[in-house]
Amino acid sequence: MAKLKLGPITNDKPVKVALSLPGALHRDLVAYAEVLARETGQPVDDPVKLVVPMLERFIATDREFAKARREAGGAARISAPLPAPGSSSV
């Protein structure tokens, strides 16, 4: 079986998130939760709980964001807009 980018979800303080997902994205999220549950042996009661770790993983692996953050001195907020995906700042 392919290795998913997410591992087991840690039990963390609940955070309420309100958002609307397109139907196709919600179906994908539910399917991802089912595969993750089979892979980790831990049931995913609510697929919406995957949104936070997915966003954390996305941000942690975004090279342009990491570069912009380093250039900003590690600041949590970056005031300058990030380059568009695929554009080169070189």
Secondary structure, 3 states (H helix, E strand, C coil): CCCCCCCCCCCCCCCCCCCCCCHHHHHHHHHHHHHHHHHHCCCCCCHHHHHHHHHHHHHHCCHHHHHHHHHCCCCCCCCCCCCCCCCCCC
